[in-house]
Amino acid sequence: MPTDDELASALSRALDGAAGLTPEAAHGQLAAGARRAGLRRQRRRRAAVAGALAVLVLGAAGGFASGGHLPFATTAPADSARPQLSEQRFDELVGLFLPHGTVRRVGGGWSADRDPHQVGKVLTFDDGSGESLLQVTVQYTADRIEQLGCLDSFQTPTDSCTRTVLPDGSLLVIDKIRSRSDDGVLEWRAFWAAPDGRQVHVTEYNGQPSRASRPAPPLTDAQLTAMVTAPQWSEAFAALTPVAGTPDATVSADAHPSPTSTETADALLDKLAALLPTGTATADRDAAHTRLAVTADGRRSSLTVAFTPPSQRGLDDLAGLPQQPPTPLEVREPVAGGGTVVVNAFGNGKTATDNLLHWTVTVYYPDGAQLLFNEWNGEQFYDARPGVPALDLAALKAIALSPAWRA
């Protein structure tokens, strides 16, 4: 049986990873918090995770939810006009699509009555080759189907991903990712989404989220496809409440939203390149993630930059800074003309000071605009490595405080 910690880890990773259903650049939802656009969504996701994990502490583990929707965090009154779906019946529906094996209920893994829009289950399944954690969720969302897709391989180690638009306009995605901390742990995710907001998600591991017990997860691509696209889930949808404002969107085969327009990203990268210290070489310009590889004194790092226009949220962030305790290596300073600049360095976690992996600078402008930089050693964000970066924090700070960014 998985431990409470493993269940919490599984749910947290599932909720965090569900951001991949609405792919965006590494604009701050990355571990470094380097980009404000992503941070806005991340706040909502973390609030969802906090609510879900609070449920876990009380012994009620939840399932896998799409980004931007609170997963089982609040209790909602049931719609008496809708048919009810029992845990036993949901188990029976799940069992229809599992090969021969042993299914074990995870204590508190039933999510009914916590959210009128979704129902889910956490369980373990063993086909004789080892027990694996399995998560199944059926839900209504307001997600636009053309914005759903694979997790961003810039943020997450990915072995493969297929995104298929089906003849009826619905979407099928099968995403195979690896653990950032243990390459032996595999996490395969499949989801089906319809233009009217219906979604079915299945996530499986080759063991537990913290350790592998078999070479691969138990369900094949064909079995995952059959499970998430099965018409039998209509019984579960009948017991759920559709989300108001669901767009009746159509989807094209090549519909992949760009988190930052190429024009905007190129303009930011042009400014960044022009402000780099003399002698700094650049390479591997990546407009999709507003990333630039830089080399100085033989050291190579990656830099990302994001600018958020003035907003009330930005004003609130600036006003709330004094109430937020700084992390161990964080330094805040006032900016001439108003605002605050924050420089920071941390490792695997905002409070980690050993094996520094990320260096960040954030400028909070008095009008609510924000400018964010992140630096790490490595190509993809998830492969950040310790070592002296190409640009130190003083150099990053000097770049960030240049008036060219507001020109």
C-alpha positions in Angstrom: 0.0 0.0 0.0 1.3 3.5 -0.7 2.0 5.7 2.2 0.2 9.0 3.0 3.4 10.8 1.8 3.3 8.9 -1.5 -0.3 9.7 -2.0 0.3 13.4 -1.3 3.2 13.4 -3.7 1.2 11.7 -6.4 -1.7 14.1 -6.0 0.6 17.2 -5.8 2.5 16.1 -8.9 -0.7 15.3 -10.8 -2.2 18.7 -10.0 1.0 20.5 -10.9 1.5 18.4 -14.0 -2.1 19.1 -15.1 -0.8 22.5 -16.0 0.4 20.7 -19.1 -3.2 20.5 -20.2 -2.9 24.3 -20.8 0.7 24.5 -21.9 2.5 27.7 -21.2 6.1 28.9 -21.3 8.4 28.6 -18.3 7.2 32.1 -17.3 7.5 31.5 -13.5 5.6 28.3 -12.9 9.0 26.6 -13.0 10.5 25.8 -9.7 12.4 29.1 -9.7 9.2 31.1 -9.9 11.0 33.1 -12.6 8.0 34.2 -14.6 4.9 36.1 -13.5 2.5 34.8 -16.1 3.0 31.3 -15.0 3.0 32.3 -11.3 -0.5 33.7 -11.6 -1.7 30.3 -12.7 0.6 28.6 -10.2 -1.0 30.4 -7.3 -4.3 29.0 -8.3 -2.8 25.5 -8.7 -1.0 25.7 -5.4 -4.2 26.8 -3.7 -5.8 23.7 -5.2 -3.0 21.5 -4.1 -3.1 22.9 -0.6 -6.8 22.2 -0.4 -6.4 18.7 -1.8 -3.5 17.9 0.5 -5.5 19.1 3.4 -8.1 16.5 2.5 -5.3 13.9 2.3 -4.2 14.8 5.8 -7.8 14.0 6.9 -7.5 10.7 5.1 -9.3 11.6 1.9 -6.9 11.4 -1.0 -8.2 12.9 -4.2 -7.7 12.3 -7.9 -6.0 14.0 -10.8 -7.5 17.4 -11.8 -7.1 19.7 -14.7 -5.2 22.9 -14.1 -7.1 26.0 -12.9 -9.9 24.1 -11.2 -10.0 23.4 -7.5 -9.8 19.6 -7.0 -12.1 18.4 -4.3 -11.1 21.3 -2.0 -14.6 22.5 -1.2 -17.9 20.8 -0.4 -20.7 21.5 -2.8 -24.3 20.6 -2.4 -25.4 17.7 -4.7 -27.9 18.4 -7.5 -30.9 16.4 -6.4 -32.2 16.4 -9.9 -29.2 14.5 -11.2 -28.6 10.7 -10.8 -26.2 9.8 -8.1 -23.0 7.8 -8.7 -21.9 5.5 -5.9 -18.3 4.6 -5.2 -19.1 1.0 -5.9 -20.5 1.8 -9.3 -17.5 4.0 -10.2 -15.2 1.1 -9.2 -17.2 -1.1 -11.5 -16.8 1.3 -14.4 -13.1 1.5 -13.8 -12.9 -2.3 -13.6 -14.4 -2.6 -17.1 -11.2 -1.3 -18.7 -8.6 -2.9 -16.6 -6.9 -6.2 -17.6 -7.0 -9.2 -15.3 -5.3 -8.4 -12.0 -5.9 -7.2 -8.5 -7.4 -3.9 -7.7 -6.9 -2.5 -4.2 -8.8 0.5 -2.9 -6.7 3.3 -1.4 -8.2 4.5 1.9 -10.0 7.8 1.4 -9.4 7.8 -2.4 -13.0 8.5 -3.4 -13.6 12.1 -4.3 -17.4 12.3 -4.6 -19.4 15.1 -3.0 -16.5 17.4 -2.8 -17.0 19.0 -6.3 -20.1 18.9 -8.3 -18.1 19.0 -11.5 -15.8 16.0 -11.1 -15.4 12.6 -9.5 -12.3 10.6 -9.2 -10.5 7.6 -7.6 -7.0 6.7 -6.4 -6.3 3.0 -6.4 -3.6 0.4 -6.9 -3.5 -2.2 -9.6 -1.4 -5.3 -9.9 -1.4 -7.5 -13.1 1.1 -9.9 -11.6 4.1 -7.8 -12.5 4.0 -5.4 -9.5 1.5 -3.1 -7.9 1.1 0.4 -9.4 -0.7 3.5 -8.4 -3.6 4.5 -10.7 -5.6 7.7 -10.7 -8.9 8.1 -12.6 -10.9 11.3 -12.9 -14.1 12.2 -14.8 -14.9 15.9 -14.9 -16.5 18.9 -16.6 -14.3 21.9 -17.2 -14.4 25.2 -19.0 -11.1 24.5 -20.8 -10.9 25.5 -24.4 -10.1 22.3 -26.2 -7.6 23.9 -28.6 -5.5 24.9 -25.6 -5.1 21.4 -24.3 -2.0 19.3 -25.2 1.2 17.7 -24.1 3.2 18.7 -21.1 6.1 21.1 -21.9 9.2 19.0 -22.3 11.2 22.2 -21.4 9.9 21.8 -17.9 9.3 18.0 -17.6 11.5 15.1 -18.7 9.3 13.6 -21.5 9.9 10.3 -23.3 7.0 10.8 -25.8 3.6 12.5 -26.3 0.9 12.0 -28.9 -1.9 14.5 -29.4 -4.7 13.3 -31.7 -7.8 15.1 -32.8 -10.5 12.5 -33.2 -13.2 12.6 -36.0 -15.8 14.0 -33.7 -13.7 17.0 -32.7 -12.6 15.6 -29.3 -9.0 15.3 -28.3 -6.9 12.4 -27.1 -3.5 12.9 -25.5 -1.1 10.3 -24.2 1.9 11.8 -22.4 4.8 9.7 -21.1 7.1 11.4 -18.6 9.9 10.6 -16.2 10.5 11.6 -12.7 12.8 14.6 -12.3 14.6 13.0 -9.4 14.5 9.3 -10.3 14.7 8.3 -14.0 13.4 4.9 -13.0 10.0 6.2 -12.1 7.6 6.5 -15.1 4.3 8.4 -15.2 2.0 7.8 -18.1 -1.0 10.1 -18.5 -3.9 9.9 -20.9 -6.8 12.2 -21.2 -9.8 12.6 -23.5 -11.5 16.0 -23.8 -14.6 17.0 -25.7 -15.4 20.6 -26.9 -18.4 20.8 -24.4 -16.0 20.5 -21.4 -16.2 16.7 -20.7 -12.8 15.2 -19.8 -11.6 11.8 -18.6 -8.1 11.4 -17.1 -6.0 8.4 -16.3 -2.6 8.6 -14.7 -0.5 5.4 -14.0 2.9 4.8 -12.6 5.3 1.9 -12.8 5.0 1.5 -9.0 4.6 4.4 -6.6 5.4 8.0 -7.5 8.5 7.7 -5.2 9.8 4.4 -6.4 9.5 2.0 -9.4 8.6 -1.6 -8.9 8.3 -2.7 -12.5 9.8 -1.7 -15.9 6.7 0.1 -17.2 3.2 1.0 -16.0 0.6 -1.7 -16.5 -1.7 -0.2 -19.1 -0.5 0.0 -22.7 -1.3 2.9 -25.1 -4.2 1.0 -26.6 -5.6 0.2 -23.1 -5.3 3.8 -22.0 -7.0 5.0 -25.2 -9.8 2.5 -24.8 -10.3 3.6 -21.1 -10.4 7.4 -21.6 -12.5 7.3 -24.7 -15.1 4.7 -23.6 -18.7 5.7 -24.0 -19.5 4.1 -20.6 -18.3 7.3 -18.8 -21.6 8.9 -19.9 -23.0 7.4 -16.7 -20.5 9.4 -14.6 -21.1 12.6 -16.6 -24.8 12.3 -16.0 -24.1 12.6 -12.3 -22.0 15.7 -12.7 -22.8 19.4 -13.2 -21.4 21.1 -16.4 -19.2 24.1 -15.8 -20.9 27.4 -16.7 -19.3 29.2 -19.6 -17.9 26.2 -21.3 -16.9 27.2 -24.8 -18.3 25.3 -27.7 -14.9 25.3 -29.3 -13.8 23.5 -32.4 -10.2 22.2 -32.7 -7.8 21.9 -35.6 -5.2 19.3 -35.9 -2.3 21.8 -35.5 -3.9 23.9 -32.8 -1.1 24.5 -30.3 -1.2 27.8 -28.5 1.9 29.8 -28.1 2.3 30.9 -24.5 4.3 33.9 -25.6 3.9 35.4 -29.0 7.1 35.1 -31.1 7.0 38.8 -31.7 7.0 39.6 -28.0 9.5 36.9 -27.1 11.9 38.1 -29.8 11.6 41.7 -28.6 12.5 40.6 -25.1 15.4 38.5 -26.2 16.7 41.3 -28.4 16.8 43.6 -25.4 18.4 41.0 -23.2 21.1 40.3 -25.8 21.9 44.0 -26.1 22.3 44.4 -22.3 24.6 41.4 -21.7 28.1 42.2 -20.4 30.9 42.6 -22.9 32.4 39.3 -23.8 29.2 37.3 -23.2 28.4 34.9 -26.1 24.9 33.8 -26.9 23.4 30.7 -28.6 20.3 28.5 -28.8 17.7 31.3 -28.9 14.4 29.8 -27.9 11.5 32.1 -28.5 8.9 29.5 -27.4 10.3 29.8 -23.8 11.9 33.2 -24.1 15.2 31.5 -23.4 18.8 32.4 -24.4 21.9 30.3 -23.7 24.8 32.5 -22.6 28.5 31.8 -22.1 31.0 33.9 -20.1 34.5 33.0 -18.9 33.9 29.5 -20.2 30.7 29.0 -18.2 27.5 28.2 -20.0 24.0 28.9 -18.6 20.4 29.5 -19.7 18.6 32.7 -19.2 14.8 33.4 -19.4 13.1 36.7 -19.3 9.4 37.7 -18.9 7.7 41.0 -18.7 4.2 41.5 -17.3 2.4 44.8 -18.1 0.9 46.9 -15.3 -2.0 45.3 -13.5 -3.8 45.4 -10.2 -2.4 42.0 -9.3 1.1 43.5 -9.8 0.2 46.4 -7.5 -1.0 43.9 -5.0 2.2 41.9 -5.2 4.3 45.0 -4.7 2.2 46.1 -1.7 2.2 42.6 -0.2 6.0 42.1 -0.3 6.7 43.5 3.2 4.3 40.9 4.6 6.0 38.0 2.8 8.9 36.5 4.7 12.0 36.3 2.5 13.7 33.0 1.7 17.2 32.4 3.1 19.2 34.0 0.3 16.6 36.6 -0.9 17.6 40.3 -0.9 15.1 43.1 -1.5 16.1 46.6 -2.3 14.1 49.8 -3.3 14.4 51.0 -6.8 15.0 54.6 -7.7 11.7 56.1 -8.7 9.7 53.5 -6.9 9.3 49.8 -6.8 11.4 47.0 -5.5 14.1 44.7 -6.9 14.4 41.2 -5.5 17.5 39.0 -6.1 17.5 35.4 -5.0 19.4 32.1 -5.2 18.2 28.6 -4.2 18.4 25.0 -4.9 15.8 22.3 -5.1 13.1 24.3 -3.3 12.8 28.0 -2.5 14.3 27.5 1.0 17.2 25.2 -0.1 20.6 26.7 0.1 22.8 23.7 -0.6 23.7 22.9 -4.2 22.3 26.2 -5.6 20.5 25.6 -8.9 18.6 28.8 -9.7 19.4 32.5 -9.7 16.6 35.0 -10.1 16.0 38.7 -10.3 12.5 40.3 -10.1 11.7 43.9 -10.6 8.3 45.1 -9.2 7.5 48.5 -10.8 5.4 51.1 -9.0 2.7 50.9 -11.7 2.2 47.1 -11.2 4.4 45.9 -14.1 7.0 43.2 -13.4 10.2 42.0 -15.0 11.5 38.5 -14.2 14.8 36.8 -15.0 15.9 33.3 -14.2 19.3 31.6 -14.8 20.4 28.0 -14.4 23.0 25.7 -15.7 21.5 23.3 -18.2 19.5 23.3 -21.4 16.0 22.3 -20.2 14.7 23.8 -16.9 14.4 20.4 -15.3 18.0 19.5 -15.8 19.3 22.5 -13.7 22.8 21.6 -12.3 24.9 23.1 -9.5 27.9 25.2 -10.4 28.9 28.8 -10.9 26.5 30.4 -13.5 27.7 32.4 -16.5 26.3 35.6 -15.0 26.3 36.3 -11.3 23.5 38.0 -9.5 25.1 41.4 -9.7 25.3 41.2 -13.5 21.6 40.0 -13.6 20.5 42.8 -11.4 22.3 45.4 -13.5 20.5 44.0 -16.6 17.2 44.0 -14.9 17.5 47.6 -13.7 18.3 49.0 -17.1 15.7 51.6 -18.3 15.7 49.9 -21.7 13.0 47.5 -20.4 10.5 50.4 -20.0 11.5 52.1 -23.2 
